Amino acid sequence: IRIVHIMLGNSRVKKPAVFLLDLVYMVFLTVGVSLFAYGFNYGDHRLFILLSAAVGFALYHNTVGRVVIFFSEAIVRLIRAVIHYVLVVPLRFLFRVIRRCGMWLIHHTVWVLLRIIGDMKRSAYTERTRKKLKKLIRI
């Protein structure tokens, strides 16, 4: 959950995703503690079970939790680096190749067609001008 929390950063999906993951985690822990209490205490919920869970959470949060945060951030950096080198770099290369091929195709088709159309317009203009000059010379 912490890794997802760190990876989402400040996105709009962060709060709903973390809420859903926390909810699933709490349900999982509740089921686990309840099964433990029913299995070993013959269905009796004892106060020491809840207190030990609370003390365990407090100890985790203030000691091992900091180490887990450090390693979570390192794992996130590793995952981002792997994603960068496995997905982003090849996709950039692929898009660059596609762009160059597209530009080559445009240069050798569209610009050639535009050049041919321009030549045809210029030759038509030249013919019209030639005809006008022949009429002017006859007068």
N, CA, C and O of each residue as an XYZ file, in Angstrom:
556
protein
N       0.843     -1.188      0.000
C       0.000      0.000      0.000
C       0.877      1.237      0.000
O       0.568      2.226     -0.664
N       1.967      1.182      0.741
C       2.851      2.347      0.791
C       3.508      2.588     -0.565
O       3.687      3.735     -0.974
N       3.863      1.522     -1.256
C       4.486      1.676     -2.573
C       3.501      2.310     -3.549
O       3.877      3.190     -4.323
N       2.250      1.872     -3.519
C       1.227      2.481     -4.377
C       1.034      3.938     -3.988
O       0.894      4.801     -4.854
N       1.027      4.214     -2.695
C       0.878      5.577     -2.195
C       1.996      6.474     -2.714
O       1.745      7.603     -3.137
N       3.218      5.980     -2.684
C       4.363      6.773     -3.140
C       4.336      6.913     -4.660
O       4.622      7.988     -5.185
N       3.992      5.828     -5.376
C       4.018      5.869     -6.841
C       2.963      6.807     -7.415
O       3.192      7.428     -8.452
N       1.813      6.919     -6.757
C       0.764      7.775     -7.296
C       1.080      9.256     -7.125
O       0.544     10.089     -7.856
N       1.935      9.591     -6.178
C       2.347     10.984     -6.010
C       1.174     11.884     -5.677
O       0.473     11.663     -4.689
N       0.959     12.907     -6.506
C      -0.128     13.867     -6.272
C      -1.243     13.728     -7.297
O      -1.921     14.709     -7.604
N      -1.444     12.540     -7.826
C      -2.473     12.373     -8.841
C      -3.870     12.380     -8.226
O      -4.035     12.265     -7.011
N      -4.872     12.518     -9.095
C      -6.255     12.560     -8.631
C      -6.740     11.201     -8.139
O      -7.694     11.130     -7.365
N      -6.104     10.137     -8.573
C      -6.540      8.786     -8.226
C      -5.960      8.344     -6.890
O      -6.336      7.296     -6.366
N      -5.055      9.128     -6.342
C      -4.329      8.698     -5.145
C      -5.268      8.449     -3.970
O      -5.214      7.384     -3.355
N      -6.117      9.402     -3.653
C      -6.973      9.262     -2.468
C      -7.940      8.084     -2.593
O      -8.024      7.281     -1.664
N      -8.674      7.946     -3.702
C      -9.570      6.780     -3.783
C      -8.822      5.451     -3.793
O      -9.284      4.478     -3.196
N      -7.680      5.398     -4.461
C      -6.922      4.143     -4.530
C      -6.379      3.765     -3.155
O      -6.479      2.607     -2.748
N      -5.811      4.717     -2.445
C      -5.267      4.435     -1.116
C      -6.397      4.091     -0.150
O      -6.241      3.210      0.696
N      -7.539      4.783     -0.270
C      -8.688      4.457      0.582
C      -9.142      3.024      0.346
O      -9.390      2.285      1.299
N      -9.253      2.631     -0.915
C      -9.685      1.268     -1.232
C      -8.680      0.232     -0.733
O      -9.074     -0.791     -0.174
N      -7.402      0.484     -0.929
C      -6.380     -0.444     -0.451
C      -6.363     -0.530      1.081
O      -6.212     -1.614      1.644
N      -6.520      0.621      1.750
C      -6.583      0.610      3.216
C      -7.801     -0.161      3.703
O      -7.716     -0.904      4.681
N      -8.931      0.011      3.029
C     -10.145     -0.702      3.406
C      -9.959     -2.214      3.260
O     -10.330     -2.983      4.147
N      -9.384     -2.625      2.136
C      -9.126     -4.055      1.925
C      -8.162     -4.579      2.991
O      -8.358     -5.676      3.512
N      -7.128     -3.809      3.317
C      -6.155     -4.212      4.327
C      -6.808     -4.351      5.711
O      -6.539     -5.305      6.440
N      -7.668     -3.385      6.059
C      -8.332     -3.453      7.366
C      -9.274     -4.653      7.442
O      -9.343     -5.324      8.472
N      -9.993     -4.924      6.364
C     -10.878     -6.093      6.360
C     -10.052     -7.362      6.499
O     -10.427     -8.266      7.247
N      -8.936     -7.441      5.790
C      -8.052     -8.600      5.875
C      -7.543     -8.800      7.307
O      -7.561     -9.918      7.823
N      -7.094     -7.722      7.943
C      -6.604     -7.824      9.318
C      -7.721     -8.175     10.299
O      -7.507     -8.957     11.225
N      -8.900     -7.610     10.106
C     -10.022     -7.927     10.980
C     -10.376     -9.403     10.897
O     -10.600    -10.057     11.916
N     -10.425     -9.920      9.680
C     -10.705    -11.347      9.509
C      -9.604    -12.181     10.155
O      -9.895    -13.185     10.805
N      -8.365    -11.787      9.987
C      -7.248    -12.532     10.578
C      -7.289    -12.555     12.091
O      -7.118    -13.610     12.703
N      -7.517    -11.384     12.708
C      -7.579    -11.323     14.174
C      -8.790    -12.100     14.690
O      -8.702    -12.794     15.702
N      -9.919    -11.982     13.993
C     -11.114    -12.713     14.422
C     -10.900    -14.215     14.326
O     -11.268    -14.951     15.241
N     -10.311    -14.680     13.232
C     -10.036    -16.118     13.105
C      -9.052    -16.591     14.167
O      -9.179    -17.695     14.696
N      -8.071    -15.750     14.473
C      -7.123    -16.096     15.538
C      -7.842    -16.219     16.880
O      -7.618    -17.168     17.632
N      -8.715    -15.241     17.172
C      -9.432    -15.261     18.448
C     -10.370    -16.461     18.524
O     -10.462    -17.110     19.566
N     -11.059    -16.754     17.441
C     -11.972    -17.911     17.464
C     -11.206    -19.229     17.533
O     -11.666    -20.181     18.163
N     -10.060    -19.288     16.900
C      -9.301    -20.530     16.870
C      -8.600    -20.855     18.171
O      -8.588    -22.007     18.605
N      -8.017    -19.848     18.795
C      -7.207    -20.118     19.982
C      -7.902    -19.769     21.297
O      -7.458    -20.222     22.351
N      -8.956    -18.993     21.270
C      -9.653    -18.605     22.502
C     -11.082    -19.115     22.527
O     -11.900    -18.642     23.315
N     -11.377    -20.056     21.689
C     -12.713    -20.657     21.647
C     -13.805    -19.611     21.403
O     -14.894    -19.690     21.972
N     -13.499    -18.643     20.559
C     -14.489    -17.645     20.174
C     -14.561    -16.445     21.078
O     -15.347    -15.537     20.806
N     -13.781    -16.390     22.143
C     -13.812    -15.236     23.048
C     -12.813    -14.182     22.569
O     -11.646    -14.473     22.310
N     -13.301    -12.976     22.464
C     -12.399    -11.870     22.153
C     -11.866    -11.330     23.468
O     -12.634    -10.946     24.350
N     -10.580    -11.304     23.590
C      -9.945    -10.856     24.826
C      -9.355     -9.460     24.618
O      -8.956     -9.100     23.510
N      -9.309     -8.718     25.654
C      -8.771     -7.365     25.598
C      -7.284     -7.385     25.265
O      -6.796     -6.492     24.573
N      -6.557     -8.390     25.749
C      -5.114     -8.410     25.488
C      -4.813     -8.602     23.998
O      -3.751     -8.197     23.525
N      -5.733     -9.212     23.262
C      -5.513     -9.359     21.810
C      -5.589     -7.999     21.128
O      -4.745     -7.667     20.296
N      -6.603     -7.215     21.482
C      -6.737     -5.876     20.899
C      -5.606     -4.960     21.350
O      -5.082     -4.181     20.554
N      -5.222     -5.051     22.644
C      -4.125     -4.213     23.133
C      -2.801     -4.592     22.470
O      -2.006     -3.720     22.121
N      -2.567     -5.891     22.299
C      -1.319     -6.293     21.642
C      -1.306     -5.864     20.179
O      -0.246     -5.526     19.652
N      -2.450     -5.871     19.516
C      -2.513     -5.379     18.137
C      -2.220     -3.885     18.097
O      -1.504     -3.418     17.211
N      -2.771     -3.124     19.057
C      -2.529     -1.680     19.102
C      -1.071     -1.382     19.418
O      -0.473     -0.509     18.789
N      -0.483     -2.096     20.387
C       0.933     -1.896     20.733
C       1.823     -2.289     19.555
O       2.809     -1.611     19.264
N       1.477     -3.376     18.884
C       2.240     -3.798     17.708
C       2.204     -2.759     16.609
O       3.220     -2.499     15.963
N       1.031     -2.153     16.388
C       0.931     -1.085     15.393
C       1.785      0.107     15.789
O       2.507      0.656     14.957
N       1.710      0.516     17.061
C       2.493      1.672     17.522
C       3.988      1.402     17.391
O       4.737      2.279     16.959
N       4.432      0.205     17.754
C       5.855     -0.127     17.615
C       6.276     -0.137     16.146
O       7.334      0.382     15.789
N       5.450     -0.725     15.313
C       5.767     -0.748     13.876
C       5.850      0.664     13.321
O       6.782      1.001     12.591
N       4.871      1.485     13.672
C       4.799      2.841     13.131
C       6.009      3.683     13.541
O       6.488      4.500     12.755
N       6.499      3.492     14.748
C       7.583      4.329     15.254
C       8.977      3.735     15.056
O       9.963      4.443     15.258
N       9.095      2.486     14.676
C      10.425      1.889     14.516
C      10.605      1.311     13.108
O      11.235      1.934     12.254
N      10.071      0.169     12.882
C      10.279     -0.542     11.618
C       9.612      0.184     10.459
O      10.051      0.069      9.315
N       8.548      0.932     10.754
C       7.836      1.660      9.696
C       8.742      2.617      8.946
O       8.602      2.775      7.733
N       9.658      3.250      9.635
C      10.584      4.190      8.985
C      11.523      3.454      8.026
O      11.844      3.957      6.950
N      11.950      2.279      8.421
C      12.801      1.468      7.532
C      11.997      1.013      6.318
O      12.496      1.002      5.193
N      10.741      0.637      6.566
C       9.871      0.213      5.462
C       9.647      1.367      4.493
O       9.633      1.155      3.281
N       9.474      2.573      4.999
C       9.310      3.749      4.133
C      10.559      3.954      3.290
O      10.463      4.217      2.091
N      11.733      3.834      3.909
C      12.982      3.999      3.170
C      13.076      2.979      2.032
O      13.365      3.336      0.890
N      12.829      1.707      2.356
C      12.919      0.671      1.321
C      11.799      0.802      0.292
O      11.993      0.472     -0.878
N      10.637      1.275      0.714
C       9.541      1.493     -0.244
C       9.922      2.554     -1.263
O       9.673      2.398     -2.459
N      10.527      3.631     -0.784
C      10.959      4.678     -1.714
C      12.043      4.152     -2.657
O      12.063      4.495     -3.839
N      12.945      3.317     -2.128
C      13.973      2.724     -2.990
C      13.341      1.797     -4.022
O      13.763      1.783     -5.179
N      12.345      1.029     -3.621
C      11.657      0.134     -4.557
C      10.929      0.942     -5.623
O      10.933      0.567     -6.796
N      10.306      2.046     -5.227
C       9.607      2.897     -6.194
C      10.601      3.477     -7.193
O      10.324      3.511     -8.392
N      11.755      3.934     -6.712
C      12.773      4.456     -7.639
C      13.231      3.375     -8.601
O      13.421      3.641     -9.788
N      13.411      2.145     -8.099
C      13.815      1.027     -8.946
C      12.735      0.707     -9.979
O      13.043      0.498    -11.152
N      11.480      0.669     -9.551
C      10.383      0.379    -10.479
C      10.287      1.453    -11.547
O      10.092      1.144    -12.722
N      10.422      2.718    -11.150
C      10.364      3.809    -12.133
C      11.528      3.732    -13.113
O      11.353      3.995    -14.303
N      12.714      3.374    -12.627
C      13.862      3.240    -13.522
C      13.660      2.096    -14.502
O      13.970      2.223    -15.686
N      13.141      0.977    -14.008
C      12.883     -0.165    -14.899
C      11.833      0.199    -15.941
O      12.001     -0.097    -17.124
N      10.743      0.845    -15.502
C       9.708      1.266    -16.448
C      10.295      2.227    -17.469
O       9.977      2.151    -18.656
N      11.152      3.131    -17.005
C      11.749      4.102    -17.921
C      12.582      3.406    -18.992
O      12.448      3.700    -20.180
N      13.445      2.477    -18.565
C      14.338      1.842    -19.525
C      13.686      0.724    -20.319
O      14.165      0.380    -21.399
N      12.590      0.142    -19.802
C      11.933     -0.944    -20.529
C      10.828     -0.409    -21.435
O      10.603     -0.954    -22.516
N      10.139      0.642    -21.016
C       9.025      1.153    -21.804
C       9.304      2.498    -22.461
O       9.130      2.648    -23.670
N       9.731      3.468    -21.677
C       9.824      4.839    -22.176
C      10.909      4.976    -23.236
O      10.659      5.539    -24.301
N      12.090      4.478    -22.966
C      13.186      4.626    -23.927
C      12.875      3.933    -25.261
O      13.055      4.555    -26.308
N      12.413      2.664    -25.269
C      12.068      2.057    -26.561
C      10.905      2.758    -27.271
O      10.905      2.872    -28.497
N       9.907      3.230    -26.497
C       8.797      3.926    -27.134
C       9.242      5.247    -27.741
O       8.785      5.617    -28.823
N      10.127      5.963    -27.056
C      10.663      7.202    -27.640
C      11.403      6.904    -28.935
O      11.247      7.617    -29.926
N      12.215      5.840    -28.923
C      12.939      5.465    -30.125
C      11.964      5.100    -31.242
O      12.133      5.526    -32.385
N      10.938      4.307    -30.904
C       9.953      3.891    -31.896
C       9.209      5.097    -32.469
O       9.036      5.191    -33.684
N       8.771      6.013    -31.617
C       8.070      7.199    -32.105
C       8.990      8.080    -32.945
O       8.540      8.692    -33.914
N      10.258      8.152    -32.591
C      11.207      8.928    -33.378
C      11.368      8.314    -34.774
O      11.400      9.034    -35.772
N      11.469      6.983    -34.838
C      11.588      6.298    -36.129
C      10.319      6.500    -36.948
O      10.395      6.779    -38.145
N       9.150      6.361    -36.316
C       7.885      6.559    -37.022
C       7.778      7.987    -37.530
O       7.320      8.216    -38.649
N       8.197      8.948    -36.717
C       8.137     10.356    -37.128
C       9.062     10.601    -38.316
O       8.684     11.278    -39.272
N      10.272     10.052    -38.254
C      11.198     10.244    -39.371
C      10.680      9.588    -40.644
O      10.789     10.156    -41.731
N      10.113      8.384    -40.508
C       9.546      7.715    -41.687
C       8.378      8.514    -42.242
O       8.233      8.646    -43.457
N       7.542      9.050    -41.352
C       6.417      9.877    -41.792
C       6.884     11.139    -42.486
O       6.327     11.533    -43.510
N       7.905     11.774    -41.931
C       8.424     12.988    -42.574
C       9.042     12.662    -43.931
O       8.884     13.425    -44.883
N       9.754     11.518    -44.024
C      10.322     11.113    -45.307
C       9.203     10.855    -46.310
O       9.299     11.263    -47.468
N       8.141     10.180    -45.871
C       7.015      9.882    -46.745
C       6.328     11.160    -47.196
O       5.988     11.299    -48.371
N       6.121     12.088    -46.282
C       5.509     13.372    -46.653
C       6.406     14.122    -47.624
O       5.934     14.687    -48.610
N       7.696     14.124    -47.340
C       8.622     14.851    -48.201
C       8.642     14.274    -49.615
O       8.731     15.019    -50.591
N       8.560     12.961    -49.724
C       8.671     12.338    -51.038
C       7.330     12.119    -51.726
O       7.314     11.658    -52.867
N       6.217     12.425    -51.094
C       4.920     12.286    -51.759
C       4.194     13.613    -51.801
O       3.953     14.148    -52.883
N       3.847     14.149    -50.666
C       3.033     15.357    -50.619
C       3.772     16.540    -51.218
O       3.208     17.275    -52.028
N       5.035     16.737    -50.828
C       5.771     17.889    -51.357
C       6.035     17.736    -52.848
O       6.038     18.727    -53.579
N       6.255     16.512    -53.307
C       6.438     16.294    -54.752
C       5.142     16.620    -55.485
O       5.164     17.270    -56.530
N       4.006     16.168    -54.939
C       2.722     16.487    -55.563
C       2.465     17.988    -55.564
O       1.991     18.532    -56.562
N       2.769     18.658    -54.468
C       2.597     20.107    -54.419
C       3.518     20.808    -55.412
O       3.127     21.800    -56.026
N       4.734     20.302    -55.572
C       5.655     20.871    -56.552
C       5.120     20.681    -57.975
O       5.206     21.588    -58.803
N       4.569     19.497    -58.251
C       3.998     19.222    -59.583
C       2.799     20.133    -59.841
O       2.658     20.681    -60.934
N       1.931     20.295    -58.831
C       0.776     21.183    -58.987
C       1.234     22.616    -59.206
O       0.680     23.319    -60.051
N       2.241     23.058    -58.455
C       2.781     24.406    -58.649
C       3.363     24.577    -60.042
O       3.168     25.614    -60.676
N       4.079     23.563    -60.522
C       4.626     23.634    -61.883
C       3.502     23.721    -62.910
O       3.599     24.475    -63.879
N       2.443     22.954    -62.699
C       1.312     22.988    -63.629
C       0.641     24.362    -63.617
O       0.259     24.871    -64.671
N       0.495     24.965    -62.432
C      -0.088     26.312    -62.349
C       0.787     27.341    -63.053
O       0.297     28.211    -63.773
N       2.097     27.220    -62.826
C       3.010     28.172    -63.467
C       3.003     28.010    -64.984
O       3.024     29.002    -65.714
N       2.975     26.773    -65.459
C       2.954     26.576    -66.918
C       1.629     27.049    -67.500
O       1.609     27.589    -68.606
N       0.504     26.859    -66.775
C      -0.781     27.364    -67.262
C      -0.762     28.886    -67.299
O      -1.268     29.492    -68.244
N      -0.176     29.511    -66.267
C      -0.059     30.965    -66.252
C       0.804     31.446    -67.419
O       0.494     32.438    -68.079
N       1.883     30.722    -67.651
C       2.780     31.097    -68.758
C       2.045     30.993    -70.094
O       2.193     31.872    -70.944
N       1.266     29.951    -70.294
C       0.509     29.798    -71.545
C      -0.519     30.903    -71.699
O      -0.663     31.463    -72.786
N      -1.241     31.230    -70.628
C      -2.226     32.328    -70.710
C      -1.541     33.643    -71.042
O      -2.029     34.418    -71.864
N      -0.415     33.888    -70.402
C       0.324     35.123    -70.661
C       0.848     35.144    -72.095
O       0.826     36.190    -72.743
N       1.311     34.018    -72.592
C       1.794     33.921    -73.972
C       0.675     34.233    -74.957
O       0.884     34.971    -75.919
N      -0.511     33.677    -74.724
C      -1.662     33.937    -75.606
C      -2.037     35.403    -75.575
O      -2.326     35.993    -76.616
N      -2.036     36.004    -74.381
C      -2.356     37.431    -74.275
C      -1.332     38.282    -75.023
O      -1.687     39.261    -75.679
N      -0.060     37.900    -74.919
C       0.982     38.658    -75.617
C       0.838     38.511    -77.117
O       1.070     39.474    -77.848
N       0.458     37.320    -77.606
C       0.266     37.142    -79.058
C      -0.865     38.002    -79.555
O      -0.783     38.555    -80.653
N      -1.954     38.134    -78.750
C      -3.075     39.008    -79.154
C      -2.629     40.449    -79.153
O      -3.013     41.215    -80.037
N      -1.815     40.841    -78.167
C      -1.345     42.216    -78.114
C      -0.411     42.549    -79.268
O      -0.422     43.672    -79.771
N       0.392     41.590    -79.688
C       1.334     41.853    -80.759
C       0.599     41.981    -82.092
O       1.033     42.777    -82.925
N      -0.465     41.263    -82.341
C      -1.233     41.328    -83.577
C      -1.915     42.684    -83.747
O      -2.140     43.126    -84.874
N      -2.235     43.324    -82.676
C      -2.965     44.577    -82.794
C      -2.073     45.630    -83.300
O      -2.501     46.772    -83.472
